[in-house]
Amino acid sequence: MSIEPPADADDERGHIDYRFSLANERTFLAWNRTALALVAGGLAAVHLLDRVEPVALRRGLGVPMVLLGGLIAALSYSRWERNERAMLEDAPLPGSRLPRLLAVGVTVGGMIALALVLVADVS
């Protein structure tokens, strides 16, 4: 079962069906929740793993997470804006590199965390 937009949704140029605009906003907020989780996780890795020596191991995990979170937060706004503009112009939605960036970042972070577990001197 699909939900059809109201018949008059396309009558006015420059009007977006509210459901699509709100869905775009929810996606933007989801990207920002992910970014916030990365920043918080990175800070936690640096400050709460205080028994892991040397300090460079903790920072090697935490700092890239914080940077990735900041980058995703910054890029998510331009993604939201491009999608909103495309919907206003009744154009196809543009592609996004955010999912690939997040997947690569989390994969690299997982590898660094694995190295941290295997190599760290926990006293």
Helices and strands as residue ranges (DSSP letters): G 7-10, H 18-48, E 52-53, H 55-88, H 98-119, E 121-122
